[in-house]
């Protein structure tokens, strides 16, 4: 049986750099409860899961389907197909919010920096790189560059702070040639 809920909880907790106790405190549950959720020994209530999923920026419909699927016996779980992209009706498509923040829309650099450090979709090592005052003073990354770093390089793996520094330099070489 695939532990979809536990995997999401674990990945988002780690991305936020929180211990199980710290993460649990946000939802008024204990660290051992978070451990049990992550391992799949226990499933969170629907109410608790929806609160977590909202923070994880998982659409509500997908969240409910994930929760229902996790409750089914193994032999019936394949009856509920959960795709990476939720099904969106054609007329709703124009209004569907992106699951990722668009940092190019931030006017204030300090606001953008704070939002980046809270964003669970930003890999930990990219956050480590962007946490540095030196990066913001010397490199002065733009919102467009942050979006590109996240969208082009984060999917390749965790990386390192140094790798993200090099990735920023590479992005600038390609965008400077336009």
Beta strands, then each sheet from edge to edge (+ up, - down):
end
